[in-house]
Amino acid sequence: MRRLSEILLLLLVIFGARCASESKATLDHPNVLFISLDDMNDWVEPLTGHPQALTPQLDRFAQTGVTFARNYAPSPGCNPSRSAVLTGLHPVTSGMYSNYQDWREVPALQQVQTIGQHFRESGYFTAGAGKIFHYSQVDTMGWDDYYPSITDPMPQEFLFEDRPVNMDAFPFMYNMFDWAPLELSDEETADYRTVEYISSQLEREHDMPFFLAAGIYRPHLPWYVPQEYFDRFPLETIQKPRLLENDVDDLGPVALELIERGGNYHEHVVEAGEWEKAIQGYLASIAYADAMVGRLLDALESSPHSENTIVVIWSDHGWQLGEKEHWRKFALWENVIRTVLMMRVPEGVTVLKGGSAQGVRTTNVTSLLDIYPTLAALCNLTERDDFDGESLVYMLGNPLEPKPRPVITTYDWGSYSIRYEDWHYIRYIDGSEELYDLQDDPEEWHNRAGDATYAEKKAMLASYIPAEPIDLPEESLIPLMEHHVPPYRSSEYFFSDERAQWMKRFD
């Protein structure tokens, strides 16, 4: 009997060791939950960008992982930023600079391995829902499954037929520039259906590791979300951004054009008395998106995959709501290019056995371009050596260790932002410049580019501007709509009569 007990004990030890080994092996290729937000700026609680923001789910997640508090987009437009994140190539490398291009027609991207393809070809099950790539510019080779479908990635959402509903339209206005509460429940909204699909994938068993991508569309325009989210921000309490009178007096001609882009939205919002209502709509949309993130986190925590899944939460770029008299994206100022990036890595992952730090906020400057190489390293994907971003694996384990580094953002072709430590340098296509010390001037109110005291600092930052950026390939351009602003695609085009004639419509 004793002999039998010893044999059973030995078998249990062997079985336990094998299970432990198999469990450890699964973390050679951990699962990934990849959550994308759209047009989410730093008005979230972990980034403290607006005192009234309510994002308890993002704050909850921040307590379990690393928040990259100085993270920057490769471009302040959805299409070029997402294309860069999902292919691993910066616009200056690929030529994918503008919303008004089709990334699939950019020669440098036609053979590149997208993040979905990379995971899929490395033995992962890949599935997604909602906006990951830019609307219908989908990656059909990257997914085993997609909701609503691989070729139709956006769940149908409610839109008022007569838009905008908040103020009178002005010439060449983007008719999605709108905000209004909906008499709908969460369950009746498009992003909820995206979350439900990804949650259903989390709930089931998988016979291979997975890469699940949830593209939450809010807070992208229009800011139509259920009434309950508007109710959290009473209109009489709304705080507008801090402004400086005559803030734009020290800006050059291209910056002033960006402010007035498409018909001067700021002027029309102020004249219509809609500023506070717009902020209310944006805050409500952030709160709604946060609730959708919470549903995904709950689904993961209650799933069989909670202990072996990496979570990444990111937004493609920021947004302005009247700062520098500017609205929307499409600019190079701090709160347009600074954006959300948060990551959590569980214990046991081969290249980061202790997992990521928990509840730590790093102020090292990083880029959205770092997501792809970081996941490739963490998940032991097949080798790829042409990433423009850097792996953040070491920083995830050591987030408070300083790592100085410049990060480049481009606006179309030929206009650049350089972020380095506390400094922000901007040079536009016409040679006009801005320089800000964000330690002393976080609102970017005082342009120091013309001050000789900072000449050496400015020269150092300017040295990071690419000497030979790739051209914007003409064959990738898509037809412009009446309200669009033609992309800067060369110096010659920027100063051309053709562009001047188009821009006259906005005078």
The 8 nearest C-alpha neighbors of each residue, nearest first, counted from 0:
[[1, 3, 2, 4, 5, 6, 7, 8],
 [0, 2, 4, 3, 5, 6, 7, 8],
 [3, 1, 5, 0, 4, 6, 7, 8],
 [2, 4, 0, 6, 1, 5, 7, 8],
 [5, 3, 1, 7, 2, 6, 8, 0],
 [4, 6, 8, 2, 3, 7, 9, 1],
 [7, 5, 9, 3, 8, 4, 10, 2],
 [6, 8, 10, 4, 9, 5, 3, 11],
 [9, 7, 5, 11, 6, 10, 4, 12],
 [10, 8, 6, 12, 11, 7, 5, 13],
 [9, 11, 7, 13, 12, 8, 14, 6],
 [12, 10, 14, 8, 9, 13, 15, 7],
 [11, 13, 15, 9, 10, 14, 16, 8],
 [14, 12, 10, 16, 11, 15, 17, 9],
 [13, 15, 11, 17, 16, 12, 10, 18],
 [16, 14, 18, 12, 17, 13, 11, 19],
 [15, 17, 19, 13, 18, 14, 20, 12],
 [16, 18, 20, 14, 15, 19, 21, 13],
 [19, 17, 21, 15, 20, 16, 22, 14],
 [20, 18, 22, 16, 17, 21, 23, 15],
 [19, 21, 17, 23, 18, 22, 16, 24],
 [22, 20, 24, 18, 23, 19, 17, 25],
 [23, 21, 19, 25, 24, 20, 18, 26],
 [22, 24, 20, 26, 21, 25, 19, 347],
 [25, 23, 21, 27, 26, 22, 20, 28],
 [26, 24, 22, 27, 23, 28, 29, 21],
 [27, 25, 29, 348, 28, 24, 23, 347],
 [26, 28, 24, 349, 25, 348, 29, 378],
 [29, 27, 378, 26, 25, 379, 208, 30],
 [30, 28, 26, 307, 308, 378, 27, 25],
 [29, 31, 308, 209, 208, 210, 309, 307],
 [32, 30, 309, 210, 308, 310, 33, 211],
 [31, 33, 310, 211, 309, 212, 210, 311],
 [32, 34, 212, 311, 211, 310, 31, 213],
 [35, 33, 312, 213, 212, 311, 214, 32],
 [34, 36, 214, 313, 314, 215, 312, 213],
 [35, 37, 314, 215, 313, 216, 39, 214],
 [36, 38, 216, 219, 314, 39, 217, 218],
 [39, 37, 219, 317, 316, 218, 318, 40],
 [40, 38, 317, 37, 314, 218, 36, 316],
 [317, 39, 41, 318, 338, 42, 38, 316],
 [40, 42, 48, 43, 46, 338, 339, 317],
 [43, 41, 48, 49, 40, 52, 47, 44],
 [44, 42, 41, 46, 45, 52, 54, 47],
 [43, 45, 47, 46, 54, 58, 52, 53],
 [44, 46, 58, 43, 47, 61, 57, 66],
 [45, 47, 44, 43, 41, 48, 68, 42],
 [48, 46, 44, 49, 45, 43, 42, 50],
 [47, 49, 42, 41, 46, 43, 50, 44],
 [50, 48, 42, 51, 52, 47, 43, 41],
 [49, 51, 52, 47, 48, 42, 44, 238],
 [52, 50, 49, 53, 238, 237, 282, 232],
 [51, 53, 49, 43, 50, 42, 282, 44],
 [54, 52, 286, 55, 51, 44, 43, 282],
 [53, 55, 289, 57, 56, 286, 44, 43],
 [56, 54, 58, 57, 59, 53, 289, 44],
 [57, 55, 59, 293, 58, 54, 289, 60],
 [58, 56, 60, 59, 54, 55, 61, 289],
 [57, 59, 55, 61, 56, 60, 45, 44],
 [60, 58, 56, 57, 61, 62, 55, 63],
 [59, 61, 57, 62, 63, 58, 56, 64],
 [62, 60, 58, 63, 64, 59, 358, 57],
 [358, 63, 61, 60, 59, 64, 357, 58],
 [62, 64, 357, 358, 61, 60, 343, 59],
 [65, 63, 357, 343, 358, 61, 342, 356],
 [66, 64, 359, 342, 341, 360, 358, 356],
 [65, 67, 341, 360, 68, 61, 361, 359],
 [68, 66, 361, 340, 69, 70, 341, 360],
 [67, 69, 362, 66, 70, 361, 46, 360],
 [70, 68, 364, 362, 67, 365, 363, 71],
 [69, 71, 365, 366, 67, 337, 338, 68],
 [72, 70, 337, 366, 336, 338, 367, 365],
 [71, 73, 74, 336, 316, 367, 366, 408],
 [72, 74, 408, 80, 409, 89, 407, 71],
 [73, 75, 80, 409, 408, 72, 76, 410],
 [76, 74, 329, 316, 336, 328, 330, 335],
 [77, 75, 74, 78, 329, 79, 80, 98],
 [78, 76, 80, 79, 81, 315, 98, 133],
 [77, 79, 98, 133, 81, 80, 76, 82],
 [80, 78, 82, 96, 97, 81, 95, 77],
 [81, 79, 74, 83, 77, 73, 82, 78],
 [82, 80, 84, 78, 83, 79, 77, 85],
 [81, 83, 79, 85, 80, 84, 86, 78],
 [82, 84, 88, 80, 89, 86, 81, 87],
 [85, 83, 368, 81, 87, 82, 86, 367],
 [84, 86, 82, 114, 83, 113, 87, 81],
 [85, 87, 113, 83, 88, 84, 82, 114],
 [86, 88, 386, 84, 83, 85, 368, 371],
 [89, 87, 83, 387, 86, 386, 93, 92],
 [88, 90, 92, 83, 91, 387, 93, 73],
 [91, 89, 95, 93, 94, 92, 96, 88],
 [92, 90, 468, 89, 469, 94, 93, 465],
 [93, 91, 89, 90, 469, 94, 88, 468],
 [92, 94, 90, 107, 95, 91, 88, 89],
 [93, 95, 471, 90, 469, 91, 470, 96],
 [96, 94, 90, 93, 79, 97, 102, 105],
 [97, 95, 411, 79, 90, 94, 412, 471],
 [96, 98, 99, 411, 79, 100, 95, 486],
 [97, 99, 78, 100, 76, 79, 77, 96],
 [100, 98, 97, 477, 476, 101, 479, 486],
 [99, 101, 476, 475, 477, 98, 97, 102],
 [100, 102, 475, 103, 104, 476, 477, 136],
 [101, 103, 105, 104, 100, 95, 82, 108],
 [102, 104, 101, 105, 109, 108, 136, 475],
 [105, 103, 475, 102, 101, 106, 474, 109],
 [104, 106, 102, 475, 108, 103, 107, 109],
 [107, 105, 109, 108, 104, 472, 103, 110],
 [106, 108, 93, 105, 109, 110, 111, 94],
 [109, 107, 111, 106, 105, 110, 93, 103],
 [108, 110, 106, 111, 107, 103, 105, 104],
 [111, 109, 108, 112, 107, 106, 113, 103],
 [110, 112, 108, 109, 113, 86, 107, 87],
 [113, 111, 116, 117, 86, 114, 110, 115],
 [114, 112, 86, 116, 115, 85, 117, 111],
 [113, 115, 117, 85, 116, 86, 118, 112],
 [116, 114, 141, 118, 117, 113, 119, 142],
 [115, 117, 141, 119, 113, 114, 118, 120],
 [118, 116, 114, 120, 115, 119, 112, 113],
 [119, 117, 121, 123, 115, 120, 116, 114],
 [118, 120, 123, 116, 121, 122, 117, 125],
 [121, 119, 117, 122, 118, 116, 123, 381],
 [120, 122, 118, 119, 380, 123, 117, 381],
 [121, 123, 119, 120, 118, 124, 207, 208],
 [124, 122, 119, 209, 208, 118, 121, 125],
 [123, 125, 209, 119, 210, 208, 207, 143],
 [126, 124, 210, 142, 143, 209, 211, 119],
 [127, 125, 144, 211, 145, 142, 143, 212],
 [126, 128, 212, 145, 211, 213, 146, 144],
 [127, 129, 146, 213, 193, 145, 214, 152],
 [130, 128, 214, 153, 152, 193, 213, 215],
 [129, 131, 214, 132, 134, 153, 216, 152],
 [130, 132, 214, 129, 133, 35, 212, 213],
 [131, 133, 137, 130, 81, 134, 136, 82],
 [134, 132, 78, 136, 135, 131, 130, 77],
 [133, 135, 136, 130, 132, 153, 152, 137],
 [136, 134, 137, 133, 151, 150, 152, 132],
 [137, 135, 133, 134, 132, 101, 138, 102],
 [136, 138, 135, 132, 139, 150, 134, 133],
 [137, 139, 140, 141, 136, 132, 142, 149],
 [138, 140, 141, 137, 149, 142, 150, 143],
 [141, 139, 138, 142, 116, 115, 143, 113],
 [140, 142, 116, 115, 139, 138, 119, 113],
 [143, 141, 125, 144, 126, 140, 115, 139],
 [142, 144, 125, 126, 124, 145, 141, 119],
 [143, 145, 126, 142, 127, 125, 149, 146],
 [144, 146, 127, 148, 149, 126, 128, 147],
 [147, 145, 148, 128, 152, 127, 149, 129],
 [146, 148, 152, 154, 145, 151, 153, 128],
 [149, 147, 146, 145, 151, 150, 152, 144],
 [148, 150, 145, 151, 152, 139, 146, 144],
 [149, 151, 148, 152, 137, 135, 139, 138],
 [152, 150, 148, 149, 153, 147, 135, 146],
 [151, 153, 129, 148, 147, 149, 146, 150],
 [152, 154, 129, 151, 130, 155, 147, 134],
 [155, 153, 189, 147, 156, 129, 152, 192],
 [156, 154, 189, 153, 157, 188, 147, 190],
 [157, 155, 189, 188, 154, 158, 190, 153],
 [156, 158, 159, 155, 188, 189, 223, 181],
 [159, 157, 160, 156, 223, 162, 221, 161],
 [158, 160, 161, 162, 157, 164, 163, 223],
 [159, 161, 162, 158, 163, 164, 157, 174],
 [162, 160, 159, 163, 164, 158, 174, 165],
 [163, 161, 164, 174, 160, 159, 175, 177],
 [162, 164, 177, 165, 174, 161, 166, 168],
 [163, 165, 162, 166, 177, 161, 179, 178],
 [164, 166, 163, 177, 178, 179, 167, 273],
 [167, 165, 164, 168, 271, 163, 273, 268],
 [168, 166, 169, 163, 165, 164, 271, 267],
 [167, 169, 166, 172, 163, 170, 174, 162],
 [168, 170, 172, 171, 167, 262, 267, 264],
 [169, 171, 172, 168, 262, 505, 482, 504],
 [172, 170, 482, 481, 169, 173, 261, 262],
 [171, 173, 170, 169, 174, 482, 168, 261],
 [172, 174, 175, 176, 482, 171, 261, 483],
 [175, 173, 176, 163, 172, 162, 177, 168],
 [174, 176, 221, 177, 173, 220, 163, 162],
 [177, 175, 174, 173, 221, 220, 163, 178],
 [176, 178, 221, 175, 163, 222, 165, 164],
 [179, 177, 222, 280, 223, 221, 165, 277],
 [178, 180, 223, 222, 181, 280, 177, 165],
 [181, 179, 226, 225, 224, 223, 229, 182],
 [182, 180, 225, 183, 226, 224, 223, 179],
 [181, 183, 225, 226, 180, 184, 224, 227],
 [184, 182, 181, 225, 187, 185, 188, 226],
 [183, 185, 186, 187, 225, 182, 188, 181],
 [184, 186, 187, 188, 191, 183, 225, 224],
 [185, 187, 184, 188, 191, 192, 183, 189],
 [188, 186, 185, 184, 183, 189, 191, 192],
 [189, 187, 185, 191, 186, 190, 156, 192],
 [188, 190, 156, 154, 192, 191, 155, 193],
 [189, 191, 193, 192, 215, 188, 194, 216],
 [190, 192, 194, 189, 193, 188, 186, 195],
 [193, 191, 195, 189, 190, 194, 196, 188],
 [194, 192, 190, 128, 196, 191, 195, 129],
 [193, 195, 191, 197, 192, 196, 198, 190],
 [196, 194, 192, 198, 193, 197, 191, 199],
 [195, 197, 199, 193, 198, 194, 192, 200],
 [198, 196, 200, 194, 199, 195, 201, 193],
 [199, 197, 201, 195, 200, 196, 298, 194],
 [200, 198, 202, 196, 197, 201, 195, 203],
 [199, 201, 197, 198, 202, 203, 196, 211],
 [202, 200, 198, 199, 203, 302, 299, 197],
 [201, 203, 199, 302, 200, 198, 204, 298],
 [204, 202, 201, 200, 205, 199, 302, 303],
 [203, 205, 206, 202, 303, 201, 200, 304],
 [206, 204, 207, 203, 208, 209, 124, 200],
 [205, 207, 204, 208, 124, 209, 123, 203],
 [206, 208, 205, 123, 209, 124, 122, 30],
 [209, 207, 123, 30, 124, 29, 28, 205],
 [208, 210, 124, 30, 123, 125, 211, 31],
 [209, 211, 31, 125, 30, 32, 124, 123],
 [210, 212, 32, 126, 127, 125, 33, 209],
 [211, 213, 127, 33, 34, 32, 214, 126],
 [214, 212, 34, 128, 127, 35, 215, 33],
 [213, 215, 129, 130, 35, 131, 128, 216],
 [216, 214, 36, 190, 217, 35, 213, 129],
 [217, 215, 37, 219, 36, 214, 130, 218],
 [218, 216, 219, 288, 37, 215, 284, 36],
 [217, 219, 284, 285, 38, 37, 39, 216],
 [220, 218, 217, 38, 37, 216, 221, 222],
 [221, 219, 222, 175, 176, 218, 177, 217],
 [220, 222, 177, 175, 223, 178, 176, 219],
 [221, 223, 178, 220, 280, 284, 177, 224],
 [222, 224, 179, 178, 221, 180, 181, 225],
 [225, 223, 180, 181, 284, 222, 226, 287],
 [226, 224, 181, 183, 180, 227, 182, 228],
 [225, 227, 180, 229, 181, 228, 182, 230],
 [226, 228, 230, 229, 225, 231, 180, 224],
 [227, 229, 283, 230, 226, 231, 225, 287],
 [228, 230, 283, 226, 231, 227, 232, 180],
 [231, 229, 227, 228, 232, 233, 226, 283],
 [230, 232, 229, 228, 233, 227, 283, 53],
 [231, 233, 230, 229, 279, 234, 237, 236],
 [234, 232, 235, 236, 230, 231, 237, 229],
 [233, 235, 236, 237, 232, 279, 276, 275],
 [234, 236, 233, 237, 275, 232, 238, 276],
 [237, 235, 234, 233, 238, 232, 275, 51],
 [238, 236, 234, 235, 275, 239, 279, 233],
 [239, 237, 236, 240, 275, 51, 278, 50],
 [238, 240, 241, 237, 275, 278, 274, 321],
 [241, 239, 242, 322, 238, 321, 320, 49],
 [240, 242, 239, 243, 322, 442, 238, 321],
 [243, 241, 240, 322, 244, 323, 246, 442],
 [244, 242, 246, 245, 444, 241, 323, 247],
 [243, 245, 246, 242, 247, 248, 323, 444],
 [244, 246, 247, 248, 243, 249, 323, 242],
 [245, 247, 243, 244, 248, 444, 323, 249],
 [246, 248, 250, 245, 249, 323, 255, 324],
 [249, 247, 245, 250, 246, 251, 244, 255],
 [250, 248, 247, 446, 251, 246, 445, 245],
 [251, 249, 247, 248, 254, 255, 252, 433],
 [250, 252, 254, 431, 253, 255, 249, 432],
 [253, 251, 255, 254, 256, 250, 431, 429],
 [254, 252, 256, 255, 251, 257, 427, 429],
 [253, 255, 257, 256, 252, 251, 250, 258],
 [256, 254, 258, 252, 253, 257, 251, 259],
 [255, 257, 253, 259, 254, 258, 260, 252],
 [258, 256, 260, 254, 255, 259, 253, 330],
 [257, 259, 325, 255, 256, 260, 324, 254],
 [260, 258, 263, 256, 257, 262, 261, 255],
 [261, 259, 257, 258, 262, 256, 263, 484],
 [260, 262, 505, 263, 482, 259, 171, 484],
 [261, 263, 505, 260, 259, 264, 171, 172],
 [264, 262, 259, 265, 266, 260, 261, 258],
 [263, 265, 267, 266, 262, 268, 326, 259],
 [266, 264, 268, 267, 263, 324, 325, 269],
 [265, 267, 269, 264, 268, 263, 270, 324],
 [266, 268, 270, 264, 265, 269, 271, 263],
 [269, 267, 265, 271, 273, 270, 266, 274],
 [270, 268, 272, 266, 271, 267, 274, 265],
 [269, 271, 267, 272, 268, 266, 273, 265],
 [272, 270, 268, 273, 269, 267, 166, 167],
 [271, 273, 269, 270, 274, 268, 275, 276],
 [272, 274, 276, 268, 271, 275, 277, 269],
 [273, 275, 277, 276, 268, 272, 269, 278],
 [274, 276, 278, 277, 273, 237, 279, 234],
 [277, 275, 279, 273, 278, 274, 280, 234],
 [276, 278, 280, 274, 279, 275, 273, 281],
 [277, 279, 281, 275, 280, 276, 282, 274],
 [278, 280, 276, 282, 277, 281, 283, 275],
 [281, 279, 277, 283, 278, 178, 282, 222],
 [280, 282, 284, 278, 283, 279, 285, 277],
 [281, 283, 285, 279, 284, 280, 278, 52],
 [284, 282, 228, 229, 280, 286, 281, 285],
 [285, 283, 218, 287, 281, 286, 282, 222],
 [284, 286, 282, 288, 287, 283, 218, 289],
 [287, 285, 289, 283, 284, 288, 54, 53],
 [286, 288, 284, 290, 289, 285, 283, 228],
 [289, 287, 291, 285, 290, 286, 217, 284],
 [288, 290, 286, 292, 287, 291, 54, 56],
 [289, 291, 293, 287, 288, 292, 286, 294],
 [292, 290, 288, 294, 293, 289, 287, 295],
 [293, 291, 289, 295, 290, 294, 296, 288],
 [292, 294, 290, 296, 56, 291, 295, 297],
 [293, 295, 297, 291, 292, 296, 298, 290],
 [296, 294, 298, 292, 293, 297, 198, 299],
 [295, 297, 293, 299, 298, 294, 300, 292],
 [298, 296, 294, 300, 295, 299, 293, 301],
 [297, 299, 295, 301, 296, 198, 300, 302],
 [298, 300, 302, 296, 297, 305, 301, 201],
 [301, 299, 305, 297, 302, 298, 296, 304],
 [300, 302, 298, 299, 297, 303, 305, 202],
 [301, 303, 299, 202, 304, 300, 305, 201],
 [304, 302, 305, 301, 202, 204, 306, 201],
 [305, 303, 302, 306, 307, 308, 299, 201],
 [304, 306, 300, 299, 307, 302, 303, 308],
 [307, 305, 304, 308, 345, 303, 346, 300],
 [306, 308, 29, 304, 305, 345, 30, 26],
 [309, 307, 30, 31, 29, 305, 306, 304],
 [308, 310, 31, 344, 343, 30, 32, 345],
 [309, 311, 32, 343, 342, 31, 33, 308],
 [310, 312, 342, 33, 341, 34, 32, 313],
 [313, 311, 34, 341, 340, 35, 33, 342],
 [314, 312, 340, 339, 35, 36, 34, 341],
 [315, 313, 36, 339, 37, 35, 316, 39],
 [314, 316, 80, 37, 77, 81, 38, 72],
 [317, 315, 338, 72, 336, 75, 314, 38],
 [40, 316, 318, 335, 338, 39, 336, 38],
 [319, 317, 335, 328, 327, 40, 38, 334],
 [320, 318, 326, 327, 321, 322, 335, 325],
 [319, 321, 326, 322, 325, 327, 318, 278],
 [320, 322, 324, 325, 326, 319, 323, 265],
 [321, 323, 324, 325, 320, 319, 240, 242],
 [322, 324, 325, 321, 247, 246, 242, 258],
 [325, 323, 321, 322, 265, 258, 326, 247],
 [326, 324, 258, 321, 323, 322, 265, 319],
 [327, 325, 320, 319, 321, 265, 264, 328],
 [326, 328, 318, 319, 320, 329, 325, 335],
 [327, 329, 318, 330, 75, 335, 319, 317],
 [330, 328, 75, 76, 327, 410, 331, 257],
 [331, 329, 328, 332, 75, 335, 257, 410],
 [330, 332, 336, 416, 335, 333, 410, 75],
 [333, 331, 335, 334, 330, 336, 443, 416],
 [332, 334, 335, 336, 337, 331, 443, 423],
 [333, 335, 337, 336, 317, 332, 318, 319],
 [336, 334, 317, 318, 333, 332, 337, 328],
 [335, 337, 72, 71, 317, 333, 316, 334],
 [338, 336, 71, 334, 333, 70, 335, 317],
 [337, 339, 316, 317, 40, 71, 70, 41],
 [338, 340, 313, 314, 41, 341, 70, 40],
 [339, 341, 313, 67, 312, 66, 70, 338],
 [342, 340, 66, 312, 65, 311, 67, 313],
 [343, 341, 311, 65, 64, 310, 312, 344],
 [342, 344, 64, 310, 309, 355, 65, 345],
 [343, 345, 309, 355, 354, 346, 342, 310],
 [346, 344, 354, 307, 306, 309, 347, 343],
 [347, 345, 354, 353, 352, 348, 344, 351],
 [346, 348, 352, 349, 26, 353, 345, 23],
 [349, 347, 26, 352, 351, 350, 346, 27],
 [348, 350, 27, 352, 351, 347, 26, 377],
 [349, 351, 348, 377, 352, 376, 392, 27],
 [352, 350, 348, 354, 349, 353, 347, 392],
 [353, 351, 347, 348, 346, 354, 349, 350],
 [352, 354, 346, 351, 347, 355, 345, 348],
 [355, 353, 346, 345, 344, 351, 352, 347],
 [354, 356, 396, 344, 395, 343, 64, 357],
 [355, 357, 396, 64, 65, 395, 359, 354],
 [358, 356, 64, 63, 359, 62, 65, 355],
 [357, 359, 62, 63, 64, 61, 65, 356],
 [360, 358, 65, 357, 66, 361, 356, 64],
 [359, 361, 66, 65, 67, 68, 362, 358],
 [360, 362, 398, 67, 363, 399, 68, 66],
 [363, 361, 68, 69, 364, 67, 360, 399],
 [362, 364, 361, 402, 69, 365, 401, 403],
 [363, 365, 69, 70, 362, 404, 420, 419],
 [366, 364, 70, 69, 363, 71, 406, 367],
 [367, 365, 71, 368, 70, 369, 72, 406],
 [366, 368, 369, 72, 370, 84, 71, 70],
 [367, 369, 388, 366, 84, 370, 87, 371],
 [370, 368, 388, 389, 367, 366, 390, 371],
 [371, 369, 373, 368, 367, 372, 374, 84],
 [370, 372, 374, 373, 369, 87, 375, 368],
 [373, 371, 375, 390, 374, 369, 370, 376],
 [374, 372, 390, 370, 376, 371, 391, 375],
 [373, 375, 377, 371, 376, 372, 378, 370],
 [374, 376, 372, 380, 378, 373, 377, 379],
 [375, 377, 379, 373, 374, 378, 372, 380],
 [378, 376, 374, 375, 379, 350, 373, 348],
 [377, 379, 28, 375, 376, 380, 29, 374],
 [380, 378, 376, 377, 375, 28, 27, 381],
 [381, 379, 375, 378, 121, 382, 376, 118],
 [380, 382, 121, 379, 383, 117, 375, 120],
 [383, 381, 380, 384, 375, 379, 376, 117],
 [382, 384, 385, 381, 386, 380, 375, 372],
 [383, 385, 386, 382, 372, 387, 381, 87],
 [386, 384, 383, 387, 88, 87, 388, 372],
 [387, 385, 87, 388, 384, 88, 372, 383],
 [386, 388, 88, 89, 87, 385, 368, 389],
 [389, 387, 369, 368, 386, 372, 87, 390],
 [390, 388, 369, 372, 391, 387, 373, 368],
 [389, 391, 373, 372, 392, 369, 388, 376],
 [390, 392, 394, 373, 393, 395, 389, 369],
 [393, 391, 395, 394, 390, 373, 396, 351],
 [392, 394, 396, 395, 391, 397, 390, 398],
 [395, 393, 398, 397, 391, 396, 392, 400],
 [396, 394, 355, 392, 393, 398, 397, 391],
 [395, 397, 355, 394, 356, 393, 398, 392],
 [398, 396, 394, 395, 399, 400, 393, 356],
 [399, 397, 394, 361, 395, 400, 396, 359],
 [400, 398, 397, 361, 401, 362, 394, 360],
 [399, 401, 398, 397, 402, 394, 363, 361],
 [402, 400, 399, 363, 403, 398, 362, 361],
 [401, 403, 363, 404, 400, 364, 394, 399],
 [404, 402, 420, 401, 363, 419, 405, 364],
 [403, 405, 419, 402, 364, 406, 420, 365],
 [406, 404, 419, 418, 417, 407, 403, 364],
 [405, 407, 418, 417, 366, 404, 419, 365],
 [408, 406, 417, 416, 73, 405, 409, 418],
 [409, 407, 73, 416, 74, 415, 72, 417],
 [410, 408, 415, 74, 414, 411, 73, 416],
 [409, 411, 414, 74, 415, 412, 75, 330],
 [410, 412, 96, 487, 97, 486, 409, 413],
 [413, 411, 488, 487, 414, 96, 410, 489],
 [412, 414, 428, 415, 411, 427, 489, 487],
 [415, 413, 427, 428, 410, 409, 426, 412],
 [416, 414, 409, 426, 425, 408, 427, 410],
 [415, 417, 425, 408, 407, 424, 331, 409],
 [418, 416, 407, 424, 406, 423, 405, 425],
 [419, 417, 423, 406, 405, 422, 416, 407],
 [418, 420, 405, 422, 404, 421, 417, 423],
 [419, 421, 422, 403, 364, 418, 404, 363],
 [422, 420, 437, 438, 436, 419, 423, 418],
 [423, 421, 436, 419, 420, 435, 418, 437],
 [422, 424, 418, 435, 417, 434, 419, 436],
 [423, 425, 434, 417, 416, 433, 460, 435],
 [426, 424, 416, 433, 432, 415, 417, 434],
 [427, 425, 432, 415, 414, 431, 430, 433],
 [426, 428, 414, 430, 429, 431, 415, 432],
 [427, 429, 413, 414, 430, 490, 426, 431],
 [428, 430, 427, 431, 253, 490, 426, 414],
 [431, 429, 427, 428, 426, 432, 414, 251],
 [432, 430, 427, 251, 429, 426, 433, 428],
 [433, 431, 426, 425, 448, 430, 427, 434],
 [432, 434, 425, 448, 446, 424, 426, 447],
 [433, 435, 424, 448, 447, 446, 423, 425],
 [436, 434, 423, 446, 437, 443, 422, 447],
 [435, 437, 422, 438, 440, 439, 421, 423],
 [438, 436, 441, 440, 421, 439, 435, 422],
 [437, 439, 436, 421, 440, 441, 422, 435],
 [438, 440, 437, 436, 441, 435, 421, 442],
 [439, 441, 437, 443, 442, 436, 438, 444],
 [442, 440, 437, 443, 438, 439, 436, 444],
 [441, 443, 444, 440, 437, 241, 333, 242],
 [444, 442, 440, 441, 445, 435, 437, 446],
 [443, 445, 442, 246, 446, 440, 243, 441],
 [446, 444, 443, 447, 435, 440, 249, 246],
 [445, 447, 434, 433, 448, 435, 249, 444],
 [448, 446, 434, 450, 449, 435, 445, 433],
 [447, 449, 434, 433, 450, 446, 432, 457],
 [450, 448, 447, 451, 446, 454, 453, 433],
 [449, 451, 447, 452, 448, 453, 454, 446],
 [452, 450, 454, 453, 449, 448, 455, 447],
 [453, 451, 450, 454, 455, 456, 447, 449],
 [452, 454, 456, 451, 455, 450, 457, 447],
 [455, 453, 451, 457, 456, 452, 458, 450],
 [456, 454, 458, 457, 453, 459, 452, 451],
 [457, 455, 459, 453, 458, 454, 460, 461],
 [456, 458, 454, 460, 455, 459, 461, 453],
 [459, 457, 461, 455, 460, 456, 454, 462],
 [458, 460, 456, 462, 457, 461, 455, 463],
 [461, 459, 457, 462, 458, 463, 456, 424],
 [460, 462, 458, 463, 459, 464, 457, 424],
 [461, 463, 459, 460, 464, 458, 465, 457],
 [464, 462, 461, 460, 465, 417, 405, 459],
 [463, 465, 462, 461, 466, 415, 417, 407],
 [466, 464, 467, 468, 463, 91, 462, 407],
 [465, 467, 464, 468, 463, 462, 469, 91],
 [466, 468, 465, 469, 91, 470, 464, 92],
 [469, 467, 91, 465, 466, 470, 92, 94],
 [468, 470, 94, 91, 92, 467, 471, 93],
 [471, 469, 94, 472, 468, 488, 489, 412],
 [470, 472, 94, 488, 473, 469, 95, 412],
 [473, 471, 474, 475, 470, 105, 94, 476],
 [472, 474, 475, 476, 471, 488, 470, 100],
 [475, 473, 472, 476, 104, 105, 477, 100],
 [474, 476, 104, 100, 101, 473, 105, 472],
 [477, 475, 100, 473, 474, 99, 101, 478],
 [476, 478, 100, 99, 479, 475, 101, 474],
 [479, 477, 480, 476, 99, 100, 483, 481],
 [478, 480, 483, 477, 481, 99, 485, 484],
 [481, 479, 483, 482, 478, 484, 171, 477],
 [480, 482, 483, 171, 479, 484, 172, 504],
 [481, 483, 171, 480, 172, 261, 173, 484],
 [484, 482, 480, 481, 479, 485, 261, 171],
 [483, 485, 486, 261, 482, 260, 502, 479],
 [486, 484, 483, 487, 498, 479, 501, 99],
 [487, 485, 488, 411, 97, 484, 99, 412],
 [486, 488, 411, 412, 493, 489, 485, 492],
 [487, 489, 412, 471, 486, 492, 411, 490],
 [490, 488, 492, 491, 487, 493, 412, 413],
 [489, 491, 493, 492, 494, 428, 488, 413],
 [492, 490, 489, 493, 494, 495, 488, 487],
 [491, 493, 495, 489, 494, 490, 488, 498],
 [494, 492, 490, 491, 495, 487, 489, 498],
 [493, 495, 492, 491, 490, 496, 498, 499],
 [496, 494, 492, 497, 498, 493, 491, 499],
 [495, 497, 499, 498, 500, 494, 492, 501],
 [498, 496, 495, 500, 499, 501, 492, 494],
 [497, 499, 501, 500, 496, 495, 502, 493],
 [500, 498, 496, 502, 501, 497, 503, 495],
 [499, 501, 497, 503, 498, 502, 496, 504],
 [502, 500, 498, 499, 503, 504, 497, 485],
 [501, 503, 499, 504, 500, 505, 498, 484],
 [504, 502, 505, 500, 506, 501, 499, 498],
 [503, 505, 502, 506, 501, 500, 171, 262],
 [504, 506, 262, 503, 502, 261, 171, 260],
 [505, 503, 504, 262, 502, 259, 261, 263]]
